[in-house]
Amino acid sequence: MSEVLDPKLEVRENYRHTLRIPTRLSDIDVYQHVNNVQYYAYFDTLVNDYMIRFGGLDMARDPVIGLLVESGCRFHKSLNYPETIDACLRTVKLGNSSARHEIALFRDGDRHPAATGHFVHVFVERGVQRPVPIPPKIRACLEKILV
């Protein structure tokens, strides 16, 4: 079982990378707040944007890809439209072929997160889908945000 992040202890300063993401009108559900499925889309955008920009990930052509094998999200406060959120990232475990990322979504100006979550990626050979070592450039970028 994975460790649960305590939102009272989580603050922006605990994370090593931030990506600002604007909410969209289409993110809102019938209750007039961001739908829970959108939080996972923000997580996915954050993690993949980081690996593309800083690790050189080419999702369409790289022979090694990261498959999401575990994810989780805890909701603490509602997000709304229109607002821009700070999606914050850190790596907390870096194995030979896997990485665990922790994520927090902050409303503008808030010190404590609206949501916390995690992603676990296992890097595999495309097509064969057997675990392989994390590519060096991606490993290097994840090491920069390792806590």
Rosetta constraint file for C-alpha pairs under 8 A:
AtomPair CA 5 CA 9 HARMONIC 7.98 0.50
AtomPair CA 5 CA 10 HARMONIC 7.36 0.50
AtomPair CA 5 CA 116 HARMONIC 6.81 0.50
AtomPair CA 5 CA 117 HARMONIC 7.67 0.50
AtomPair CA 6 CA 10 HARMONIC 6.33 0.50
AtomPair CA 7 CA 11 HARMONIC 7.87 0.50
AtomPair CA 7 CA 76 HARMONIC 7.34 0.50
AtomPair CA 7 CA 112 HARMONIC 6.43 0.50
AtomPair CA 7 CA 113 HARMONIC 6.31 0.50
AtomPair CA 7 CA 115 HARMONIC 7.90 0.50
AtomPair CA 7 CA 116 HARMONIC 7.23 0.50
AtomPair CA 8 CA 112 HARMONIC 6.76 0.50
AtomPair CA 9 CA 112 HARMONIC 7.93 0.50
AtomPair CA 10 CA 14 HARMONIC 6.70 0.50
AtomPair CA 10 CA 112 HARMONIC 6.05 0.50
AtomPair CA 10 CA 113 HARMONIC 6.96 0.50
AtomPair CA 11 CA 15 HARMONIC 7.82 0.50
AtomPair CA 11 CA 111 HARMONIC 5.45 0.50
AtomPair CA 11 CA 112 HARMONIC 5.11 0.50
AtomPair CA 11 CA 113 HARMONIC 6.95 0.50
AtomPair CA 12 CA 88 HARMONIC 7.26 0.50
AtomPair CA 12 CA 106 HARMONIC 7.77 0.50
AtomPair CA 12 CA 111 HARMONIC 6.11 0.50
AtomPair CA 12 CA 112 HARMONIC 7.08 0.50
AtomPair CA 12 CA 113 HARMONIC 7.84 0.50
AtomPair CA 15 CA 88 HARMONIC 5.86 0.50
AtomPair CA 15 CA 89 HARMONIC 5.49 0.50
AtomPair CA 15 CA 90 HARMONIC 5.26 0.50
AtomPair CA 15 CA 145 HARMONIC 7.73 0.50
AtomPair CA 16 CA 88 HARMONIC 7.21 0.50
AtomPair CA 16 CA 89 HARMONIC 6.07 0.50
AtomPair CA 16 CA 90 HARMONIC 5.50 0.50
AtomPair CA 16 CA 144 HARMONIC 7.99 0.50
AtomPair CA 16 CA 145 HARMONIC 5.16 0.50
AtomPair CA 16 CA 146 HARMONIC 7.90 0.50
AtomPair CA 17 CA 88 HARMONIC 5.55 0.50
AtomPair CA 17 CA 89 HARMONIC 5.16 0.50
AtomPair CA 17 CA 90 HARMONIC 6.70 0.50
AtomPair CA 17 CA 145 HARMONIC 6.91 0.50
AtomPair CA 18 CA 86 HARMONIC 6.16 0.50
AtomPair CA 18 CA 87 HARMONIC 5.52 0.50
AtomPair CA 18 CA 88 HARMONIC 4.39 0.50
AtomPair CA 18 CA 89 HARMONIC 6.38 0.50
AtomPair CA 19 CA 46 HARMONIC 6.44 0.50
AtomPair CA 19 CA 86 HARMONIC 5.80 0.50
AtomPair CA 19 CA 87 HARMONIC 5.18 0.50
AtomPair CA 19 CA 88 HARMONIC 6.47 0.50
AtomPair CA 20 CA 84 HARMONIC 6.40 0.50
AtomPair CA 20 CA 85 HARMONIC 5.64 0.50
AtomPair CA 20 CA 86 HARMONIC 4.62 0.50
AtomPair CA 20 CA 87 HARMONIC 6.07 0.50
AtomPair CA 21 CA 42 HARMONIC 7.52 0.50
AtomPair CA 21 CA 84 HARMONIC 5.49 0.50
AtomPair CA 21 CA 85 HARMONIC 5.32 0.50
AtomPair CA 21 CA 86 HARMONIC 6.39 0.50
AtomPair CA 21 CA 87 HARMONIC 6.88 0.50
AtomPair CA 22 CA 82 HARMONIC 7.43 0.50
AtomPair CA 22 CA 83 HARMONIC 5.92 0.50
AtomPair CA 22 CA 84 HARMONIC 4.02 0.50
AtomPair CA 22 CA 85 HARMONIC 6.11 0.50
AtomPair CA 23 CA 27 HARMONIC 6.55 0.50
AtomPair CA 23 CA 34 HARMONIC 7.89 0.50
AtomPair CA 23 CA 80 HARMONIC 7.16 0.50
AtomPair CA 23 CA 81 HARMONIC 5.65 0.50
AtomPair CA 23 CA 82 HARMONIC 5.96 0.50
AtomPair CA 23 CA 83 HARMONIC 5.74 0.50
AtomPair CA 23 CA 84 HARMONIC 5.92 0.50
AtomPair CA 23 CA 85 HARMONIC 7.29 0.50
AtomPair CA 24 CA 28 HARMONIC 7.45 0.50
AtomPair CA 24 CA 81 HARMONIC 6.26 0.50
AtomPair CA 24 CA 82 HARMONIC 6.77 0.50
AtomPair CA 25 CA 81 HARMONIC 6.08 0.50
AtomPair CA 25 CA 82 HARMONIC 7.23 0.50
AtomPair CA 27 CA 33 HARMONIC 7.90 0.50
AtomPair CA 27 CA 34 HARMONIC 5.27 0.50
AtomPair CA 27 CA 35 HARMONIC 6.09 0.50
AtomPair CA 27 CA 38 HARMONIC 6.21 0.50
AtomPair CA 27 CA 81 HARMONIC 7.69 0.50
AtomPair CA 28 CA 32 HARMONIC 5.64 0.50
AtomPair CA 28 CA 33 HARMONIC 5.09 0.50
AtomPair CA 28 CA 34 HARMONIC 4.40 0.50
AtomPair CA 28 CA 35 HARMONIC 5.64 0.50
AtomPair CA 28 CA 80 HARMONIC 7.07 0.50
AtomPair CA 28 CA 81 HARMONIC 6.86 0.50
AtomPair CA 29 CA 33 HARMONIC 5.92 0.50
AtomPair CA 29 CA 34 HARMONIC 6.15 0.50
AtomPair CA 29 CA 35 HARMONIC 5.25 0.50
AtomPair CA 32 CA 80 HARMONIC 7.22 0.50
AtomPair CA 33 CA 78 HARMONIC 6.25 0.50
AtomPair CA 33 CA 79 HARMONIC 5.86 0.50
AtomPair CA 33 CA 80 HARMONIC 4.74 0.50
AtomPair CA 33 CA 81 HARMONIC 7.08 0.50
AtomPair CA 34 CA 38 HARMONIC 6.68 0.50
AtomPair CA 34 CA 39 HARMONIC 7.79 0.50
AtomPair CA 34 CA 78 HARMONIC 6.95 0.50
AtomPair CA 34 CA 79 HARMONIC 5.39 0.50
AtomPair CA 34 CA 80 HARMONIC 5.39 0.50
AtomPair CA 34 CA 81 HARMONIC 7.22 0.50
AtomPair CA 35 CA 39 HARMONIC 7.36 0.50
AtomPair CA 36 CA 40 HARMONIC 7.43 0.50
AtomPair CA 37 CA 41 HARMONIC 6.79 0.50
AtomPair CA 38 CA 42 HARMONIC 6.26 0.50
AtomPair CA 39 CA 43 HARMONIC 6.27 0.50
AtomPair CA 39 CA 73 HARMONIC 7.88 0.50
AtomPair CA 39 CA 115 HARMONIC 7.95 0.50
AtomPair CA 40 CA 44 HARMONIC 6.08 0.50
AtomPair CA 40 CA 73 HARMONIC 7.70 0.50
AtomPair CA 41 CA 45 HARMONIC 6.05 0.50
AtomPair CA 42 CA 46 HARMONIC 6.09 0.50
AtomPair CA 42 CA 87 HARMONIC 7.28 0.50
AtomPair CA 43 CA 47 HARMONIC 6.26 0.50
AtomPair CA 43 CA 87 HARMONIC 7.44 0.50
AtomPair CA 43 CA 103 HARMONIC 6.82 0.50
AtomPair CA 44 CA 48 HARMONIC 5.99 0.50
AtomPair CA 45 CA 49 HARMONIC 5.71 0.50
AtomPair CA 46 CA 50 HARMONIC 6.17 0.50
AtomPair CA 46 CA 87 HARMONIC 6.52 0.50
AtomPair CA 46 CA 88 HARMONIC 7.66 0.50
AtomPair CA 46 CA 89 HARMONIC 7.44 0.50
AtomPair CA 47 CA 51 HARMONIC 6.38 0.50
AtomPair CA 47 CA 89 HARMONIC 7.37 0.50
AtomPair CA 47 CA 101 HARMONIC 7.91 0.50
AtomPair CA 48 CA 52 HARMONIC 5.98 0.50
AtomPair CA 49 CA 53 HARMONIC 5.99 0.50
AtomPair CA 50 CA 54 HARMONIC 5.74 0.50
AtomPair CA 50 CA 55 HARMONIC 7.23 0.50
AtomPair CA 51 CA 55 HARMONIC 4.60 0.50
AtomPair CA 51 CA 56 HARMONIC 6.44 0.50
AtomPair CA 51 CA 57 HARMONIC 5.62 0.50
AtomPair CA 51 CA 138 HARMONIC 6.31 0.50
AtomPair CA 51 CA 141 HARMONIC 7.12 0.50
AtomPair CA 51 CA 142 HARMONIC 7.89 0.50
AtomPair CA 52 CA 56 HARMONIC 4.89 0.50
AtomPair CA 52 CA 57 HARMONIC 4.31 0.50
AtomPair CA 52 CA 58 HARMONIC 6.57 0.50
AtomPair CA 53 CA 57 HARMONIC 7.49 0.50
AtomPair CA 54 CA 138 HARMONIC 7.58 0.50
AtomPair CA 54 CA 141 HARMONIC 5.82 0.50
AtomPair CA 55 CA 137 HARMONIC 4.99 0.50
AtomPair CA 55 CA 138 HARMONIC 4.24 0.50
AtomPair CA 55 CA 139 HARMONIC 7.57 0.50
AtomPair CA 55 CA 140 HARMONIC 7.21 0.50
AtomPair CA 55 CA 141 HARMONIC 5.33 0.50
AtomPair CA 55 CA 142 HARMONIC 7.94 0.50
AtomPair CA 56 CA 137 HARMONIC 6.67 0.50
AtomPair CA 56 CA 138 HARMONIC 6.92 0.50
AtomPair CA 57 CA 62 HARMONIC 7.07 0.50
AtomPair CA 57 CA 138 HARMONIC 7.07 0.50
AtomPair CA 58 CA 62 HARMONIC 5.37 0.50
AtomPair CA 59 CA 65 HARMONIC 6.90 0.50
AtomPair CA 62 CA 126 HARMONIC 7.77 0.50
AtomPair CA 63 CA 125 HARMONIC 5.90 0.50
AtomPair CA 63 CA 126 HARMONIC 5.33 0.50
AtomPair CA 64 CA 123 HARMONIC 6.37 0.50
AtomPair CA 64 CA 124 HARMONIC 5.45 0.50
AtomPair CA 64 CA 125 HARMONIC 4.58 0.50
AtomPair CA 64 CA 126 HARMONIC 5.44 0.50
AtomPair CA 64 CA 132 HARMONIC 7.67 0.50
AtomPair CA 64 CA 134 HARMONIC 7.97 0.50
AtomPair CA 64 CA 135 HARMONIC 7.33 0.50
AtomPair CA 65 CA 123 HARMONIC 5.42 0.50
AtomPair CA 65 CA 124 HARMONIC 5.56 0.50
AtomPair CA 65 CA 125 HARMONIC 6.48 0.50
AtomPair CA 65 CA 126 HARMONIC 6.07 0.50
AtomPair CA 66 CA 121 HARMONIC 5.39 0.50
AtomPair CA 66 CA 122 HARMONIC 5.37 0.50
AtomPair CA 66 CA 123 HARMONIC 4.21 0.50
AtomPair CA 66 CA 124 HARMONIC 6.28 0.50
AtomPair CA 67 CA 121 HARMONIC 5.24 0.50
AtomPair CA 67 CA 122 HARMONIC 5.30 0.50
AtomPair CA 67 CA 123 HARMONIC 6.16 0.50
AtomPair CA 67 CA 124 HARMONIC 7.16 0.50
AtomPair CA 68 CA 119 HARMONIC 6.78 0.50
AtomPair CA 68 CA 120 HARMONIC 5.81 0.50
AtomPair CA 68 CA 121 HARMONIC 4.60 0.50
AtomPair CA 68 CA 122 HARMONIC 6.59 0.50
AtomPair CA 69 CA 119 HARMONIC 7.74 0.50
AtomPair CA 69 CA 120 HARMONIC 5.78 0.50
AtomPair CA 69 CA 121 HARMONIC 5.93 0.50
AtomPair CA 69 CA 122 HARMONIC 6.74 0.50
AtomPair CA 70 CA 118 HARMONIC 7.87 0.50
AtomPair CA 70 CA 119 HARMONIC 5.78 0.50
AtomPair CA 70 CA 120 HARMONIC 5.09 0.50
AtomPair CA 70 CA 121 HARMONIC 7.42 0.50
AtomPair CA 71 CA 117 HARMONIC 7.24 0.50
AtomPair CA 71 CA 118 HARMONIC 5.39 0.50
AtomPair CA 71 CA 119 HARMONIC 4.51 0.50
AtomPair CA 71 CA 120 HARMONIC 6.41 0.50
AtomPair CA 72 CA 117 HARMONIC 5.16 0.50
AtomPair CA 72 CA 118 HARMONIC 5.37 0.50
AtomPair CA 72 CA 119 HARMONIC 6.89 0.50
AtomPair CA 73 CA 115 HARMONIC 6.81 0.50
AtomPair CA 73 CA 116 HARMONIC 5.71 0.50
AtomPair CA 73 CA 117 HARMONIC 4.12 0.50
AtomPair CA 73 CA 118 HARMONIC 6.73 0.50
AtomPair CA 74 CA 115 HARMONIC 5.54 0.50
AtomPair CA 74 CA 116 HARMONIC 5.35 0.50
AtomPair CA 74 CA 117 HARMONIC 6.09 0.50
AtomPair CA 75 CA 114 HARMONIC 6.31 0.50
AtomPair CA 75 CA 115 HARMONIC 4.56 0.50
AtomPair CA 75 CA 116 HARMONIC 6.83 0.50
AtomPair CA 76 CA 113 HARMONIC 7.04 0.50
AtomPair CA 76 CA 114 HARMONIC 4.89 0.50
AtomPair CA 76 CA 115 HARMONIC 5.35 0.50
AtomPair CA 76 CA 116 HARMONIC 7.91 0.50
AtomPair CA 77 CA 113 HARMONIC 7.60 0.50
AtomPair CA 77 CA 114 HARMONIC 4.39 0.50
AtomPair CA 77 CA 115 HARMONIC 6.82 0.50
AtomPair CA 78 CA 114 HARMONIC 6.41 0.50
AtomPair CA 79 CA 83 HARMONIC 7.88 0.50
AtomPair CA 79 CA 107 HARMONIC 7.08 0.50
AtomPair CA 79 CA 114 HARMONIC 6.98 0.50
AtomPair CA 83 CA 107 HARMONIC 7.73 0.50
AtomPair CA 83 CA 108 HARMONIC 7.62 0.50
AtomPair CA 84 CA 107 HARMONIC 7.16 0.50
AtomPair CA 84 CA 108 HARMONIC 6.57 0.50
AtomPair CA 85 CA 105 HARMONIC 6.47 0.50
AtomPair CA 85 CA 106 HARMONIC 5.62 0.50
AtomPair CA 85 CA 107 HARMONIC 5.04 0.50
AtomPair CA 85 CA 108 HARMONIC 5.85 0.50
AtomPair CA 86 CA 105 HARMONIC 5.72 0.50
AtomPair CA 86 CA 106 HARMONIC 5.08 0.50
AtomPair CA 86 CA 107 HARMONIC 6.54 0.50
AtomPair CA 86 CA 108 HARMONIC 6.80 0.50
AtomPair CA 87 CA 103 HARMONIC 7.03 0.50
AtomPair CA 87 CA 104 HARMONIC 5.92 0.50
AtomPair CA 87 CA 105 HARMONIC 4.61 0.50
AtomPair CA 87 CA 106 HARMONIC 6.48 0.50
AtomPair CA 88 CA 103 HARMONIC 5.54 0.50
AtomPair CA 88 CA 104 HARMONIC 5.16 0.50
AtomPair CA 88 CA 105 HARMONIC 6.24 0.50
AtomPair CA 88 CA 106 HARMONIC 7.79 0.50
AtomPair CA 89 CA 101 HARMONIC 6.86 0.50
AtomPair CA 89 CA 102 HARMONIC 5.88 0.50
AtomPair CA 89 CA 103 HARMONIC 4.75 0.50
AtomPair CA 89 CA 104 HARMONIC 6.74 0.50
AtomPair CA 89 CA 145 HARMONIC 7.61 0.50
AtomPair CA 90 CA 101 HARMONIC 5.73 0.50
AtomPair CA 90 CA 102 HARMONIC 5.43 0.50
AtomPair CA 90 CA 103 HARMONIC 6.66 0.50
AtomPair CA 90 CA 145 HARMONIC 5.17 0.50
AtomPair CA 90 CA 146 HARMONIC 6.00 0.50
AtomPair CA 90 CA 147 HARMONIC 6.79 0.50
AtomPair CA 91 CA 99 HARMONIC 7.08 0.50
AtomPair CA 91 CA 100 HARMONIC 5.87 0.50
AtomPair CA 91 CA 101 HARMONIC 4.42 0.50
AtomPair CA 91 CA 102 HARMONIC 6.19 0.50
AtomPair CA 91 CA 142 HARMONIC 6.28 0.50
AtomPair CA 91 CA 143 HARMONIC 7.46 0.50
AtomPair CA 91 CA 145 HARMONIC 5.62 0.50
AtomPair CA 91 CA 146 HARMONIC 4.48 0.50
AtomPair CA 91 CA 147 HARMONIC 6.29 0.50
AtomPair CA 92 CA 99 HARMONIC 7.72 0.50
AtomPair CA 92 CA 100 HARMONIC 5.78 0.50
AtomPair CA 92 CA 101 HARMONIC 5.98 0.50
AtomPair CA 92 CA 102 HARMONIC 6.82 0.50
AtomPair CA 92 CA 146 HARMONIC 5.61 0.50
AtomPair CA 92 CA 147 HARMONIC 5.43 0.50
AtomPair CA 93 CA 99 HARMONIC 5.53 0.50
AtomPair CA 93 CA 100 HARMONIC 5.03 0.50
AtomPair CA 93 CA 101 HARMONIC 7.33 0.50
AtomPair CA 93 CA 146 HARMONIC 7.33 0.50
AtomPair CA 94 CA 98 HARMONIC 6.17 0.50
AtomPair CA 94 CA 99 HARMONIC 4.57 0.50
AtomPair CA 94 CA 100 HARMONIC 6.60 0.50
AtomPair CA 94 CA 142 HARMONIC 7.80 0.50
AtomPair CA 94 CA 143 HARMONIC 7.75 0.50
AtomPair CA 94 CA 146 HARMONIC 7.82 0.50
AtomPair CA 95 CA 99 HARMONIC 6.02 0.50
AtomPair CA 96 CA 132 HARMONIC 7.72 0.50
AtomPair CA 96 CA 133 HARMONIC 5.22 0.50
AtomPair CA 96 CA 134 HARMONIC 6.30 0.50
AtomPair CA 97 CA 122 HARMONIC 5.71 0.50
AtomPair CA 97 CA 123 HARMONIC 5.31 0.50
AtomPair CA 97 CA 124 HARMONIC 7.63 0.50
AtomPair CA 97 CA 131 HARMONIC 6.05 0.50
AtomPair CA 97 CA 132 HARMONIC 5.49 0.50
AtomPair CA 97 CA 133 HARMONIC 4.45 0.50
AtomPair CA 97 CA 134 HARMONIC 5.04 0.50
AtomPair CA 98 CA 120 HARMONIC 7.02 0.50
AtomPair CA 98 CA 121 HARMONIC 5.47 0.50
AtomPair CA 98 CA 122 HARMONIC 4.29 0.50
AtomPair CA 98 CA 123 HARMONIC 6.02 0.50
AtomPair CA 98 CA 133 HARMONIC 7.99 0.50
AtomPair CA 98 CA 134 HARMONIC 7.04 0.50
AtomPair CA 99 CA 120 HARMONIC 5.67 0.50
AtomPair CA 99 CA 121 HARMONIC 5.37 0.50
AtomPair CA 99 CA 122 HARMONIC 6.69 0.50
AtomPair CA 100 CA 118 HARMONIC 7.00 0.50
AtomPair CA 100 CA 119 HARMONIC 5.83 0.50
AtomPair CA 100 CA 120 HARMONIC 4.41 0.50
AtomPair CA 100 CA 121 HARMONIC 6.53 0.50
AtomPair CA 101 CA 118 HARMONIC 5.47 0.50
AtomPair CA 101 CA 119 HARMONIC 5.21 0.50
AtomPair CA 101 CA 120 HARMONIC 6.26 0.50
AtomPair CA 102 CA 116 HARMONIC 7.48 0.50
AtomPair CA 102 CA 117 HARMONIC 5.80 0.50
AtomPair CA 102 CA 118 HARMONIC 4.38 0.50
AtomPair CA 102 CA 119 HARMONIC 6.61 0.50
AtomPair CA 103 CA 116 HARMONIC 5.64 0.50
AtomPair CA 103 CA 117 HARMONIC 5.14 0.50
AtomPair CA 103 CA 118 HARMONIC 5.71 0.50
AtomPair CA 103 CA 119 HARMONIC 7.99 0.50
AtomPair CA 104 CA 113 HARMONIC 5.84 0.50
AtomPair CA 104 CA 114 HARMONIC 7.45 0.50
AtomPair CA 104 CA 115 HARMONIC 5.66 0.50
AtomPair CA 104 CA 116 HARMONIC 4.37 0.50
AtomPair CA 104 CA 117 HARMONIC 6.39 0.50
AtomPair CA 105 CA 113 HARMONIC 5.42 0.50
AtomPair CA 105 CA 114 HARMONIC 5.60 0.50
AtomPair CA 105 CA 115 HARMONIC 5.22 0.50
AtomPair CA 105 CA 116 HARMONIC 6.46 0.50
AtomPair CA 106 CA 110 HARMONIC 6.12 0.50
AtomPair CA 106 CA 111 HARMONIC 7.29 0.50
AtomPair CA 106 CA 112 HARMONIC 6.68 0.50
AtomPair CA 106 CA 113 HARMONIC 4.53 0.50
AtomPair CA 106 CA 114 HARMONIC 5.39 0.50
AtomPair CA 106 CA 115 HARMONIC 7.26 0.50
AtomPair CA 107 CA 113 HARMONIC 7.12 0.50
AtomPair CA 107 CA 114 HARMONIC 6.54 0.50
AtomPair CA 122 CA 131 HARMONIC 6.63 0.50
AtomPair CA 123 CA 131 HARMONIC 5.62 0.50
AtomPair CA 123 CA 132 HARMONIC 5.92 0.50
AtomPair CA 123 CA 133 HARMONIC 6.80 0.50
AtomPair CA 123 CA 134 HARMONIC 5.86 0.50
AtomPair CA 124 CA 128 HARMONIC 7.57 0.50
AtomPair CA 124 CA 129 HARMONIC 4.93 0.50
AtomPair CA 124 CA 130 HARMONIC 5.03 0.50
AtomPair CA 124 CA 131 HARMONIC 4.23 0.50
AtomPair CA 124 CA 132 HARMONIC 5.20 0.50
AtomPair CA 124 CA 133 HARMONIC 7.91 0.50
AtomPair CA 125 CA 129 HARMONIC 5.10 0.50
AtomPair CA 125 CA 130 HARMONIC 5.76 0.50
AtomPair CA 125 CA 131 HARMONIC 6.62 0.50
AtomPair CA 125 CA 132 HARMONIC 6.37 0.50
AtomPair CA 134 CA 138 HARMONIC 6.70 0.50
AtomPair CA 134 CA 139 HARMONIC 5.87 0.50
AtomPair CA 135 CA 139 HARMONIC 6.05 0.50
AtomPair CA 136 CA 140 HARMONIC 6.04 0.50
AtomPair CA 137 CA 141 HARMONIC 6.37 0.50
AtomPair CA 138 CA 142 HARMONIC 6.22 0.50
AtomPair CA 139 CA 143 HARMONIC 6.07 0.50
AtomPair CA 140 CA 144 HARMONIC 6.57 0.50
AtomPair CA 141 CA 145 HARMONIC 7.17 0.50
AtomPair CA 142 CA 146 HARMONIC 6.21 0.50
